[in-house]
Amino acid sequence: MTQEAGDPDGPQSLKGGGGSREYMSGFARGRVDLDCESCGFNMRRDTDFGTEADGSHTERYCSICYAGGAFRHPAATVDEFLALSIEEFALARKSAAGKLRLTMKKDLPRLPRWRK
């Protein structure tokens, strides 16, 4: 899918961005990759970042895990966390819940929130 000749934005990718300024403006921190310390989600857009109690964004946790200065899924273990949140993660990541559960169960213990 490409734009017509003479379009100032030029060719667009099938993903919808094509690197245009408008698309890239959603990536507040440029190409810096920050991963959530609770779930490992790669955060790039402002809406990906969780918020503190004062409404400011935190670079430690994503918006699925953390909002208003508290964890949205208070859990003491990885298994409790997955039981509370796997459906929301599957929807957000457009992935099957079963496969995602296996992957997250393997990866989460390495993240700062879950290290013991």
N, CA, C and O atoms as a printed pandas DataFrame, in Angstrom:
     atom_number atom_name residue_name chain_id  residue_number  x_coord  y_coord  z_coord
0              1         N          MET        A               1    0.854   -1.159    0.000
1              2        CA          MET        A               1    0.000    0.000    0.000
2              3         C          MET        A               1    0.905    1.229    0.000
3              4         O          MET        A               1    1.684    1.420    0.934
4              5         N          THR        A               2    0.816    2.042   -1.009
5              6        CA          THR        A               2    1.614    3.260   -1.083
6              7         C          THR        A               2    0.711    4.440   -1.357
7              8         O          THR        A               2   -0.400    4.292   -1.867
8              9         N          GLN        A               3    1.204    5.610   -1.010
9             10        CA          GLN        A               3    0.470    6.844   -1.269
10            11         C          GLN        A               3    0.652    7.223   -2.729
11            12         O          GLN        A               3    1.565    6.732   -3.394
12            13         N          GLU        A               4   -0.210    8.090   -3.224
13            14        CA          GLU        A               4   -0.090    8.540   -4.604
14            15         C          GLU        A               4    1.114    9.452   -4.761
15            16         O          GLU        A               4    1.577   10.065   -3.798
16            17         N          ALA        A               5    1.620    9.534   -5.999
17            18        CA          ALA        A               5    2.764   10.388   -6.290
18            19         C          ALA        A               5    2.442   11.820   -5.900
19            20         O          ALA        A               5    1.320   12.294   -6.078
20            21         N          GLY        A               6    3.453   12.501   -5.363
21            22        CA          GLY        A               6    3.255   13.887   -4.979
22            23         C          GLY        A               6    2.778   14.051   -3.551
23            24         O          GLY        A               6    2.662   15.174   -3.062
24            25         N          ASP        A               7    2.498   12.940   -2.870
25            26        CA          ASP        A               7    2.078   13.013   -1.469
26            27         C          ASP        A               7    3.294   13.393   -0.628
27            28         O          ASP        A               7    4.331   12.738   -0.737
28            29         N          PRO        A               8    3.201   14.429    0.206
29            30        CA          PRO        A               8    4.356   14.882    0.979
30            31         C          PRO        A               8    4.859   13.853    1.983
31            32         O          PRO        A               8    6.030   13.890    2.361
32            33         N          ASP        A               9    4.005   12.937    2.420
33            34        CA          ASP        A               9    4.457   11.925    3.373
34            35         C          ASP        A               9    5.157   10.760    2.699
35            36         O          ASP        A               9    5.803    9.959    3.375
36            37         N          GLY        A              10    5.047   10.646    1.396
37            38        CA          GLY        A              10    5.715    9.573    0.669
38            39         C          GLY        A              10    5.099    8.217    0.941
39            40         O          GLY        A              10    3.972    8.133    1.429
40            41         N          PRO        A              11    5.830    7.146    0.631
41            42        CA          PRO        A              11    5.291    5.791    0.793
42            43         C          PRO        A              11    4.986    5.470    2.254
43            44         O          PRO        A              11    5.697    5.908    3.158
44            45         N          GLN        A              12    3.946    4.718    2.469
45            46        CA          GLN        A              12    3.557    4.283    3.803
46            47         C          GLN        A              12    3.737    2.774    3.898
47            48         O          GLN        A              12    3.497    2.061    2.923
48            49         N          SER        A              13    4.153    2.284    5.048
49            50        CA          SER        A              13    4.319    0.854    5.217
50            51         C          SER        A              13    2.965    0.212    5.492
51            52         O          SER        A              13    1.986    0.895    5.794
52            53         N          LEU        A              14    2.930   -1.111    5.382
53            54        CA          LEU        A              14    1.704   -1.837    5.688
54            55         C          LEU        A              14    1.356   -1.735    7.167
55            56         O          LEU        A              14    0.199   -1.924    7.542
56            57         N          LYS        A              15    2.332   -1.442    8.005
57            58        CA          LYS        A              15    2.090   -1.276    9.430
58            59         C          LYS        A              15    1.457    0.075    9.731
59            60         O          LYS        A              15    1.027    0.321   10.858
60            61         N          GLY        A              16    1.397    0.944    8.744
61            62        CA          GLY        A              16    0.713    2.213    8.926
62            63         C          GLY        A              16    1.600    3.369    9.312
63            64         O          GLY        A              16    1.122    4.501    9.382
64            65         N          GLY        A              17    2.859    3.135    9.564
65            66        CA          GLY        A              17    3.710    4.214   10.030
66            67         C          GLY        A              17    4.627    4.766    8.970
67            68         O          GLY        A              17    4.568    5.952    8.648
68            69         N          GLY        A              18    5.457    3.935    8.435
69            70        CA          GLY        A              18    6.392    4.352    7.418
70            71         C          GLY        A              18    7.443    5.319    7.905
71            72         O          GLY        A              18    8.197    5.858    7.095
72            73         N          GLY        A              19    7.522    5.559    9.205
73            74        CA          GLY        A              19    8.529    6.454    9.736
74            75         C          GLY        A              19    8.185    7.927    9.583
75            76         O          GLY        A              19    9.047    8.777    9.810
76            77         N          SER        A              20    6.961    8.256    9.207
77            78        CA          SER        A              20    6.592    9.658    9.051
78            79         C          SER        A              20    6.688   10.376   10.390
79            80         O          SER        A              20    6.631    9.742   11.444
80            81         N          ARG        A              21    6.833   11.694   10.353
81            82        CA          ARG        A              21    6.931   12.468   11.597
82            83         C          ARG        A              21    5.706   12.281   12.469
83            84         O          ARG        A              21    5.810   12.165   13.690
84            85         N          GLU        A              22    4.551   12.252   11.838
85            86        CA          GLU        A              22    3.318   12.093   12.604
86            87         C          GLU        A              22    3.331   10.776   13.371
87            88         O          GLU        A              22    2.997   10.736   14.555
88            89         N          TYR        A              23    3.718    9.697   12.688
89            90        CA          TYR        A              23    3.774    8.386   13.321
90            91         C          TYR        A              23    4.830    8.367   14.429
91            92         O          TYR        A              23    4.571    7.885   15.532
92            93         N          MET        A              24    6.003    8.886   14.135
93            94        CA          MET        A              24    7.104    8.847   15.091
94            95         C          MET        A              24    6.875    9.766   16.281
95            96         O          MET        A              24    7.497    9.571   17.325
96            97         N          SER        A              25    6.007   10.758   16.160
97            98        CA          SER        A              25    5.754   11.653   17.289
98            99         C          SER        A              25    5.146   10.900   18.464
99           100         O          SER        A              25    5.225   11.359   19.603
100          101         N          GLY        A              26    4.543    9.753   18.195
101          102        CA          GLY        A              26    3.989    8.932   19.264
102          103         C          GLY        A              26    5.054    8.252   20.107
103          104         O          GLY        A              26    4.759    7.741   21.187
104          105         N          PHE        A              27    6.285    8.241   19.626
105          106        CA          PHE        A              27    7.387    7.635   20.357
106          107         C          PHE        A              27    8.135    8.751   21.093
107          108         O          PHE        A              27    9.121    9.290   20.590
108          109         N          ALA        A              28    7.662    9.076   22.256
109          110        CA          ALA        A              28    8.135   10.244   22.999
110          111         C          ALA        A              28    9.628   10.207   23.288
111          112         O          ALA        A              28   10.257   11.259   23.403
112          113         N          ARG        A              29   10.187    9.057   23.403
113          114        CA          ARG        A              29   11.605    8.948   23.761
114          115         C          ARG        A              29   12.461    8.543   22.575
115          116         O          ARG        A              29   13.555    8.007   22.751
116          117         N          GLY        A              30   11.967    8.795   21.363
117          118        CA          GLY        A              30   12.729    8.441   20.166
118          119         C          GLY        A              30   12.824    6.933   20.024
119          120         O          GLY        A              30   11.830    6.224   20.184
120          121         N          ARG        A              31   13.985    6.457   19.733
121          122        CA          ARG        A              31   14.169    5.018   19.535
122          123         C          ARG        A              31   14.687    4.311   20.787
123          124         O          ARG        A              31   15.140    3.169   20.709
124          125         N          VAL        A              32   14.623    4.972   21.925
125          126        CA          VAL        A              32   15.052    4.358   23.176
126          127         C          VAL        A              32   14.051    3.273   23.549
127          128         O          VAL        A              32   12.843    3.507   23.562
128          129         N          ASP        A              33   14.560    2.097   23.849
129          130        CA          ASP        A              33   13.693    1.003   24.263
130          131         C          ASP        A              33   13.756    0.844   25.775
131          132         O          ASP        A              33   14.833    0.671   26.345
132          133         N          LEU        A              34   12.615    0.904   26.409
133          134        CA          LEU        A              34   12.509    0.659   27.837
134          135         C          LEU        A              34   11.541   -0.494   28.030
135          136         O          LEU        A              34   10.474   -0.523   27.416
136          137         N          ASP        A              35   11.906   -1.443   28.876
137          138        CA          ASP        A              35   11.051   -2.588   29.134
138          139         C          ASP        A              35   10.478   -2.496   30.539
139          140         O          ASP        A              35   11.161   -2.089   31.479
140          141         N          CYS        A              36    9.226   -2.877   30.666
141          142        CA          CYS        A              36    8.561   -2.883   31.962
142          143         C          CYS        A              36    9.292   -3.851   32.893
143          144         O          CYS        A              36    9.617   -4.972   32.500
144          145         N          GLU        A              37    9.547   -3.416   34.118
145          146        CA          GLU        A              37   10.241   -4.244   35.102
146          147         C          GLU        A              37    9.320   -5.269   35.752
147          148         O          GLU        A              37    9.757   -6.066   36.583
148          149         N          SER        A              38    8.053   -5.247   35.375
149          150        CA          SER        A              38    7.092   -6.201   35.926
150          151         C          SER        A              38    6.719   -7.288   34.915
151          152         O          SER        A              38    6.616   -8.462   35.274
152          153         N          CYS        A              39    6.513   -6.894   33.640
153          154        CA          CYS        A              39    6.060   -7.872   32.640
154          155         C          CYS        A              39    6.983   -7.999   31.431
155          156         O          CYS        A              39    6.830   -8.933   30.643
156          157         N          GLY        A              40    7.936   -7.083   31.265
157          158        CA          GLY        A              40    8.860   -7.143   30.137
158          159         C          GLY        A              40    8.361   -6.472   28.879
159          160         O          GLY        A              40    9.057   -6.483   27.864
160          161         N          PHE        A              41    7.162   -5.881   28.913
161          162        CA          PHE        A              41    6.576   -5.209   27.758
162          163         C          PHE        A              41    7.482   -4.070   27.305
163          164         O          PHE        A              41    7.965   -3.289   28.124
164          165         N          ASN        A              42    7.708   -3.979   25.992
165          166        CA          ASN        A              42    8.538   -2.913   25.442
166          167         C          ASN        A              42    7.715   -1.639   25.357
167          168         O          ASN        A              42    6.690   -1.603   24.676
168          169         N          MET        A              43    8.158   -0.596   26.042
169          170        CA          MET        A              43    7.411    0.659   26.122
170          171         C          MET        A              43    8.077    1.708   25.239
171          172         O          MET        A              43    9.269    1.983   25.376
172          173         N          ARG        A              44    7.291    2.295   24.326
173          174        CA          ARG        A              44    7.815    3.335   23.442
174          175         C          ARG        A              44    6.916    4.558   23.394
175          176         O          ARG        A              44    7.415    5.683   23.396
176          177         N          ARG        A              45    5.619    4.368   23.350
177          178        CA          ARG        A              45    4.680    5.495   23.283
178          179         C          ARG        A              45    4.296    5.939   24.687
179          180         O          ARG        A              45    4.367    5.149   25.629
180          181         N          ASP        A              46    3.890    7.190   24.835
181          182        CA          ASP        A              46    3.471    7.684   26.147
182          183         C          ASP        A              46    2.398    6.804   26.771
183          184         O          ASP        A              46    2.404    6.580   27.981
184          185         N          THR        A              47    1.484    6.307   25.958
185          186        CA          THR        A              47    0.395    5.484   26.491
186          187         C          THR        A              47    0.880    4.128   27.000
187          188         O          THR        A              47    0.147    3.439   27.710
188          189         N          ASP        A              48    2.102    3.737   26.648
189          190        CA          ASP        A              48    2.660    2.470   27.126
190          191         C          ASP        A              48    3.147    2.566   28.569
191          192         O          ASP        A              48    3.234    1.552   29.261
192          193         N          PHE        A              49    3.464    3.774   29.029
193          194        CA          PHE        A              49    4.076    3.953   30.338
194          195         C          PHE        A              49    3.030    4.075   31.437
195          196         O          PHE        A              49    2.001    4.726   31.264
196          197         N          GLY        A              50    3.312    3.433   32.578
197          198        CA          GLY        A              50    2.448    3.558   33.740
198          199         C          GLY        A              50    2.559    4.947   34.333
199          200         O          GLY        A              50    3.421    5.734   33.941
200          201         N          THR        A              51    1.682    5.246   35.280
201          202        CA          THR        A              51    1.670    6.571   35.893
202          203         C          THR        A              51    1.857    6.484   37.404
203          204         O          THR        A              51    1.460    5.518   38.056
204          205         N          GLU        A              52    2.476    7.529   37.926
205          206        CA          GLU        A              52    2.631    7.668   39.377
206          207         C          GLU        A              52    1.354    8.304   39.936
207          208         O          GLU        A              52    0.460    8.677   39.176
208          209         N          ALA        A              53    1.272    8.423   41.246
209          210        CA          ALA        A              53    0.084    8.993   41.894
210          211         C          ALA        A              53   -0.174   10.426   41.446
211          212         O          ALA        A              53   -1.324   10.864   41.398
212          213         N          ASP        A              54    0.905   11.172   41.112
213          214        CA          ASP        A              54    0.742   12.563   40.676
214          215         C          ASP        A              54    0.439   12.697   39.182
215          216         O          ASP        A              54    0.334   13.810   38.667
216          217         N          GLY        A              55    0.297   11.563   38.487
217          218        CA          GLY        A              55   -0.030   11.576   37.063
218          219         C          GLY        A              55    1.167   11.555   36.138
219          220         O          GLY        A              55    0.998   11.411   34.927
220          221         N          SER        A              56    2.380   11.695   36.671
221          222        CA          SER        A              56    3.581   11.655   35.826
222          223         C          SER        A              56    3.850   10.213   35.385
223          224         O          SER        A              56    3.461    9.258   36.057
224          225         N          HIS        A              57    4.520   10.081   34.248
225          226        CA          HIS        A              57    4.846    8.754   33.733
226          227         C          HIS        A              57    6.053    8.174   34.453
227          228         O          HIS        A              57    6.986    8.894   34.808
228          229         N          THR        A              58    6.024    6.872   34.661
229          230        CA          THR        A              58    7.171    6.165   35.209
230          231         C          THR        A              58    7.830    5.392   34.080
231          232         O          THR        A              58    7.145    4.851   33.213
232          233         N          GLU        A              59    9.137    5.338   34.085
233          234        CA          GLU        A              59    9.852    4.583   33.059
234          235         C          GLU        A              59   10.157    3.167   33.528
235          236         O          GLU        A              59   10.841    2.415   32.834
236          237         N          ARG        A              60    9.657    2.804   34.689
237          238        CA          ARG        A              60    9.916    1.465   35.230
238          239         C          ARG        A              60    8.832    0.458   34.865
239          240         O          ARG        A              60    9.127   -0.720   34.663
240          241         N          TYR        A              61    7.578    0.908   34.778
241          242        CA          TYR        A              61    6.467   -0.023   34.586
242          243         C          TYR        A              61    5.529    0.442   33.483
243          244         O          TYR        A              61    5.378    1.639   33.243
244          245         N          CYS        A              62    4.902   -0.518   32.816
245          246        CA          CYS        A              62    3.963   -0.197   31.737
246          247         C          CYS        A              62    2.577    0.127   32.295
247          248         O          CYS        A              62    2.300   -0.080   33.477
248          249         N          SER        A              63    1.724    0.633   31.426
249          250        CA          SER        A              63    0.373    1.034   31.837
250          251         C          SER        A              63   -0.526   -0.159   32.160
251          252         O          SER        A              63   -1.539    0.004   32.840
252          253         N          ILE        A              64   -0.174   -1.343   31.688
253          254        CA          ILE        A              64   -0.962   -2.529   32.033
254          255         C          ILE        A              64   -0.663   -2.950   33.470
255          256         O          ILE        A              64   -1.552   -3.434   34.172
256          257         N          CYS        A              65    0.572   -2.769   33.908
257          258        CA          CYS        A              65    0.987   -3.202   35.245
258          259         C          CYS        A              65    0.809   -2.148   36.329
259          260         O          CYS        A              65    0.576   -2.487   37.489
260          261         N          TYR        A              66    0.918   -0.864   35.961
261          262        CA          TYR        A              66    1.060    0.171   36.982
262          263         C          TYR        A              66    0.264    1.414   36.609
263          264         O          TYR        A              66    0.392    1.913   35.491
264          265         N          ALA        A              67   -0.547    1.916   37.516
265          266        CA          ALA        A              67   -1.327    3.139   37.271
266          267         C          ALA        A              67   -1.630    3.816   38.607
267          268         O          ALA        A              67   -1.916    3.153   39.604
268          269         N          GLY        A              68   -1.562    5.126   38.610
269          270        CA          GLY        A              68   -1.884    5.885   39.814
270          271         C          GLY        A              68   -0.959    5.606   40.982
271          272         O          GLY        A              68   -1.351    5.776   42.136
272          273         N          GLY        A              69    0.280    5.175   40.694
273          274        CA          GLY        A              69    1.253    4.936   41.752
274          275         C          GLY        A              69    1.149    3.576   42.417
275          276         O          GLY        A              69    1.760    3.350   43.462
276          277         N          ALA        A              70    0.377    2.658   41.822
277          278        CA          ALA        A              70    0.225    1.321   42.411
278          279         C          ALA        A              70    0.125    0.260   41.310
279          280         O          ALA        A              70   -0.260    0.549   40.177
280          281         N          PHE        A              71    0.478   -0.957   41.672
281          282        CA          PHE        A              71    0.336   -2.048   40.718
282          283         C          PHE        A              71   -1.133   -2.344   40.493
283          284         O          PHE        A              71   -1.907   -2.424   41.447
284          285         N          ARG        A              72   -1.520   -2.507   39.239
285          286        CA          ARG        A              72   -2.912   -2.780   38.901
286          287         C          ARG        A              72   -3.296   -4.219   39.236
287          288         O          ARG        A              72   -4.469   -4.510   39.470
288          289         N          HIS        A              73   -2.320   -5.110   39.259
289          290        CA          HIS        A              73   -2.552   -6.520   39.580
290          291         C          HIS        A              73   -1.657   -6.871   40.769
291          292         O          HIS        A              73   -0.586   -7.451   40.588
292          293         N          PRO        A              74   -2.094   -6.520   41.993
293          294        CA          PRO        A              74   -1.241   -6.795   43.148
294          295         C          PRO        A              74   -1.104   -8.306   43.346
295          296         O          PRO        A              74   -2.084   -9.006   43.601
296          297         N          ALA        A              75    0.109   -8.783   43.225
297          298        CA          ALA        A              75    0.358  -10.214   43.347
298          299         C          ALA        A              75    1.716  -10.416   43.997
299          300         O          ALA        A              75    2.637   -9.624   43.796
300          301         N          ALA        A              76    1.832  -11.482   44.775
301          302        CA          ALA        A              76    3.085  -11.775   45.449
302          303         C          ALA        A              76    3.971  -12.714   44.636
303          304         O          ALA        A              76    5.184  -12.765   44.835
304          305         N          THR        A              77    3.350  -13.457   43.716
305          306        CA          THR        A              77    4.111  -14.422   42.919
306          307         C          THR        A              77    3.785  -14.258   41.437
307          308         O          THR        A              77    2.786  -13.640   41.070
308          309         N          VAL        A              78    4.644  -14.823   40.600
309          310        CA          VAL        A              78    4.427  -14.801   39.154
310          311         C          VAL        A              78    3.118  -15.507   38.812
311          312         O          VAL        A              78    2.357  -15.025   37.974
312          313         N          ASP        A              79    2.851  -16.637   39.449
313          314        CA          ASP        A              79    1.616  -17.382   39.158
314          315         C          ASP        A              79    0.371  -16.555   39.491
315          316         O          ASP        A              79   -0.587  -16.555   38.718
316          317         N          GLU        A              80    0.369  -15.859   40.617
317          318        CA          GLU        A              80   -0.765  -15.000   40.978
318          319         C          GLU        A              80   -0.928  -13.877   39.954
319          320         O          GLU        A              80   -2.040  -13.567   39.528
320          321         N          PHE        A              81    0.197  -13.275   39.565
321          322        CA          PHE        A              81    0.184  -12.193   38.591
322          323         C          PHE        A              81   -0.418  -12.665   37.270
323          324         O          PHE        A              81   -1.270  -11.982   36.700
324          325         N          LEU        A              82    0.010  -13.814   36.783
325          326        CA          LEU        A              82   -0.508  -14.332   35.518
326          327         C          LEU        A              82   -1.996  -14.661   35.619
327          328         O          LEU        A              82   -2.748  -14.418   34.675
328          329         N          ALA        A              83   -2.423  -15.207   36.744
329          330        CA          ALA        A              83   -3.837  -15.528   36.917
330          331         C          ALA        A              83   -4.697  -14.266   36.846
331          332         O          ALA        A              83   -5.808  -14.299   36.317
332          333         N          LEU        A              84   -4.186  -13.157   37.377
333          334        CA          LEU        A              84   -4.939  -11.908   37.392
334          335         C          LEU        A              84   -4.888  -11.147   36.070
335          336         O          LEU        A              84   -5.812  -10.401   35.745
336          337         N          SER        A              85   -3.820  -11.330   35.313
337          338        CA          SER        A              85   -3.578  -10.416   34.195
338          339         C          SER        A              85   -3.437  -11.020   32.807
339          340         O          SER        A              85   -3.396  -10.264   31.836
340          341         N          ILE        A              86   -3.362  -12.327   32.657
341          342        CA          ILE        A              86   -3.004  -12.918   31.364
342          343         C          ILE        A              86   -3.971  -12.540   30.244
343          344         O          ILE        A              86   -3.536  -12.320   29.114
344          345         N          GLU        A              87   -5.254  -12.462   30.524
345          346        CA          GLU        A              87   -6.219  -12.113   29.474
346          347         C          GLU        A              87   -5.986  -10.695   28.955
347          348         O          GLU        A              87   -6.074  -10.448   27.753
348          349         N          GLU        A              88   -5.690   -9.769   29.861
349          350        CA          GLU        A              88   -5.419   -8.389   29.453
350          351         C          GLU        A              88   -4.141   -8.311   28.613
351          352         O          GLU        A              88   -4.095   -7.588   27.618
352          353         N          PHE        A              89   -3.113   -9.048   29.010
353          354        CA          PHE        A              89   -1.871   -9.069   28.228
354          355         C          PHE        A              89   -2.090   -9.697   26.863
355          356         O          PHE        A              89   -1.575   -9.196   25.863
356          357         N          ALA        A              90   -2.840  -10.779   26.806
357          358        CA          ALA        A              90   -3.101  -11.445   25.528
358          359         C          ALA        A              90   -3.812  -10.499   24.564
359          360         O          ALA        A              90   -3.480  -10.450   23.380
360          361         N          LEU        A              91   -4.777   -9.755   25.066
361          362        CA          LEU        A              91   -5.492   -8.794   24.242
362          363         C          LEU        A              91   -4.564   -7.672   23.766
363          364         O          LEU        A              91   -4.567   -7.318   22.588
364          365         N          ALA        A              92   -3.778   -7.122   24.679
365          366        CA          ALA        A              92   -2.878   -6.014   24.349
366          367         C          ALA        A              92   -1.794   -6.431   23.364
367          368         O          ALA        A              92   -1.398   -5.645   22.503
368          369         N          ARG        A              93   -1.317   -7.658   23.486
369          370        CA          ARG        A              93   -0.223   -8.131   22.626
370          371         C          ARG        A              93   -0.713   -8.920   21.421
371          372         O          ARG        A              93    0.081   -9.418   20.623
372          373         N          LYS        A              94   -2.043   -9.026   21.299
373          374        CA          LYS        A              94   -2.650   -9.760   20.182
374          375         C          LYS        A              94   -2.041  -11.151   20.060
375          376         O          LYS        A              94   -1.560  -11.554   19.000
376          377         N          SER        A              95   -2.077  -11.865   21.166
377          378        CA          SER        A              95   -1.466  -13.181   21.244
378          379         C          SER        A              95   -2.421  -14.139   21.950
379          380         O          SER        A              95   -3.324  -13.716   22.671
380          381         N          ALA        A              96   -2.207  -15.427   21.731
381          382        CA          ALA        A              96   -3.012  -16.445   22.402
382          383         C          ALA        A              96   -2.612  -16.509   23.873
383          384         O          ALA        A              96   -1.424  -16.513   24.193
384          385         N          ALA        A              97   -3.583  -16.560   24.756
385          386        CA          ALA        A              97   -3.323  -16.535   26.193
386          387         C          ALA        A              97   -2.455  -17.711   26.647
387          388         O          ALA        A              97   -1.562  -17.532   27.475
388          389         N          GLY        A              98   -2.702  -18.886   26.125
389          390        CA          GLY        A              98   -1.942  -20.069   26.540
390          391         C          GLY        A              98   -0.468  -19.964   26.210
391          392         O          GLY        A              98    0.387  -20.225   27.056
392          393         N          LYS        A              99   -0.175  -19.583   24.986
393          394        CA          LYS        A              99    1.222  -19.448   24.563
394          395         C          LYS        A              99    1.903  -18.319   25.336
395          396         O          LYS        A              99    3.046  -18.457   25.771
396          397         N          LEU        A             100    1.197  -17.212   25.503
397          398        CA          LEU        A             100    1.749  -16.071   26.226
398          399         C          LEU        A             100    2.021  -16.432   27.684
399          400         O          LEU        A             100    3.033  -16.014   28.246
400          401         N          ARG        A             101    1.132  -17.198   28.296
401          402        CA          ARG        A             101    1.318  -17.617   29.689
402          403         C          ARG        A             101    2.621  -18.408   29.831
403          404         O          ARG        A             101    3.388  -18.176   30.766
404          405         N          LEU        A             102    2.875  -19.338   28.909
405          406        CA          LEU        A             102    4.103  -20.135   28.967
406          407         C          LEU        A             102    5.345  -19.261   28.834
407          408         O          LEU        A             102    6.313  -19.426   29.577
408          409         N          THR        A             103    5.311  -18.334   27.886
409          410        CA          THR        A             103    6.444  -17.443   27.665
410          411         C          THR        A             103    6.685  -16.557   28.877
411          412         O          THR        A             103    7.817  -16.423   29.341
412          413         N          MET        A             104    5.612  -15.949   29.389
413          414        CA          MET        A             104    5.757  -15.040   30.526
414          415         C          MET        A             104    6.184  -15.790   31.783
415          416         O          MET        A             104    6.975  -15.271   32.571
416          417         N          LYS        A             105    5.680  -16.987   31.981
417          418        CA          LYS        A             105    6.051  -17.768   33.165
418          419         C          LYS        A             105    7.549  -18.060   33.168
419          420         O          LYS        A             105    8.173  -18.137   34.227
420          421         N          LYS        A             106    8.116  -18.221   31.984
421          422        CA          LYS        A             106    9.547  -18.463   31.855
422          423         C          LYS        A             106   10.355  -17.170   32.027
423          424         O          LYS        A             106   11.411  -17.181   32.660
424          425         N          ASP        A             107    9.863  -16.059   31.467
425          426        CA          ASP        A             107   10.626  -14.808   31.437
426          427         C          ASP        A             107   10.465  -13.916   32.671
427          428         O          ASP        A             107   11.414  -13.234   33.059
428          429         N          LEU        A             108    9.291  -13.909   33.290
429          430        CA          LEU        A             108    9.025  -12.982   34.396
430          431         C          LEU        A             108    9.984  -13.112   35.583
431          432         O          LEU        A             108   10.373  -12.088   36.145
432          433         N          PRO        A             109   10.383  -14.315   35.987
433          434        CA          PRO        A             109   11.269  -14.401   37.163
434          435         C          PRO        A             109   12.596  -13.659   37.005
435          436         O          PRO        A             109   13.270  -13.394   38.001
436          437         N          ARG        A             110   12.980  -13.325   35.792
437          438        CA          ARG        A             110   14.227  -12.597   35.545
438          439         C          ARG        A             110   14.078  -11.078   35.711
439          440         O          ARG        A             110   15.073  -10.355   35.766
440          441         N          LEU        A             111   12.843  -10.606   35.787
441          442        CA          LEU        A             111   12.582   -9.161   35.854
442          443         C          LEU        A             111   12.683   -8.654   37.300
443          444         O          LEU        A             111   12.417   -9.398   38.245
444          445         N          PRO        A             112   13.072   -7.371   37.462
445          446        CA          PRO        A             112   13.298   -6.818   38.811
446          447         C          PRO        A             112   12.148   -7.010   39.800
447          448         O          PRO        A             112   12.395   -7.284   40.974
448          449         N          ARG        A             113   10.897   -6.872   39.352
449          450        CA          ARG        A             113    9.775   -7.006   40.300
450          451         C          ARG        A             113    9.711   -8.399   40.909
451          452         O          ARG        A             113    9.270   -8.547   42.049
452          453         N          TRP        A             114   10.136   -9.419   40.181
453          454        CA          TRP        A             114    9.945  -10.795   40.607
454          455         C          TRP        A             114   11.215  -11.471   41.123
455          456         O          TRP        A             114   11.157  -12.606   41.598
456          457         N          ARG        A             115   12.349  -10.798   41.039
457          458        CA          ARG        A             115   13.589  -11.406   41.549
458          459         C          ARG        A             115   13.512  -11.550   43.062
459          460         O          ARG        A             115   12.998  -10.681   43.767
460          461         N          LYS        A             116   14.025  -12.647   43.523
461          462        CA          LYS        A             116   14.014  -12.875   44.983
462          463         C          LYS        A             116   15.403  -12.966   45.512
463          464         O          LYS        A             116   15.595  -13.155   46.714
